[in-house]
Amino acid sequence: MNVSKRPELRTGEKYFTSLGAGYETEAFSGLGPAWISDRELNAVRTALRGMPKGAQVLDAGAGNGRATKVMGDELGLDVTALDAVPEMLASILEERPSTKTVLARLGVPLPFDSETFDAVISLRVLKWVPAWEHALTELARVLRPTGRIAVEITNRRSIARFGYRNAAVIPVTRSAARDVGERAGIEWIDEIPGTHLPLVIWRMGKGNTSMRLLTGSQAIADHVLGSTGARSVVLVGRKK
Ligand SMILES: C[S@@+](CC[C@H](N)C(=O)[O-])C[C@H]1O[C@@H](n2cnc3c(N)ncnc32)[C@H](O)[C@@H]1O
């Protein structure tokens, strides 16, 4: 299922085309950002816990395949990686040649039949898609009944979202994302908060002492605030 026609690019996609395979270095270098990344991947592990080996999973906006690799190599799932930027898919194939890749865009109809996948995940993507409601509705459409979904959204009600600096991200509220999902037939079953501290603070995590301070503050914020005010939230749901 390797599709090769390059779609017309929009703002967020152009940004990632310029970063190409360097995206991972930009996003995750340093102990603090790497810790945030692990936390998000743990949210995926939690969301997909107990899925049978070989289950069909869509990684929507797969980037360099951070989650594709966890789901394929560690959880034994059959992953399809979709992205609008060919360089991203090429970097996944370089490292994991068996991955099914699809060059397509979220925000327009997806090139899959309804009820194709047992699970769908999308991390750090909807914030780049102006038509994010349509994208989320399409992710629900291609999910089988009882299938799982885990989508990360940027929380508009978080001060930590200012950590995105000048990037053209589209923050939404948790309740807006939940409403769109529910209208598309999703029952939300969990909400896994991202960090409460802006990225610029996490970038200061360079050694054991600073990381202990940061993760300690985060643990307190998790305990006291839960998802409220978190910079991003992974919403976990099930198709009815
Ligand atoms: C921040 S990266 C996240 C990658 C991966 N999900 C991760 O968490 O490591 C965002 C990805 O979304 C892709 N993207 C942006 N807009 C998109 C769209 N409308 N349709 C599909 N992919 C898109 C970008 O090319 C990029 O690979």
The ligand as a Gaussian input file, in Angstrom:
#p B3LYP/6-31G(d) Opt

LIG

0 1
 C        4.992000      17.005000      14.960000
 S        5.081000      15.813000      13.678000
 C        4.505000      14.382000      14.585000
 C        4.980000      13.102000      14.017000
 C        4.634000      11.867000      14.818000
 N        3.198000      11.695000      14.942000
 C        5.262000      11.944000      16.175000
 O        4.535000      12.165000      17.155000
 O        6.468000      11.796000      16.270000
 C        3.688000      16.215000      12.687000
 C        3.567000      15.372000      11.435000
 O        2.292000      15.626000      10.847000
 C        2.463000      15.715000       9.446000
 N        1.354000      16.518000       8.936000
 C        1.142000      17.845000       9.096000
 N       -0.016000      18.185000       8.527000
 C       -0.530000      17.044000       7.999000
 C       -1.717000      16.741000       7.285000
 N       -2.630000      17.680000       7.003000
 N       -1.923000      15.467000       6.887000
 C       -1.038000      14.496000       7.178000
 N        0.105000      14.724000       7.837000
 C        0.347000      15.983000       8.250000
 C        3.813000      16.342000       9.279000
 O        4.342000      16.079000       7.994000
 C        4.602000      15.677000      10.392000
 O        5.208000      14.493000       9.966000

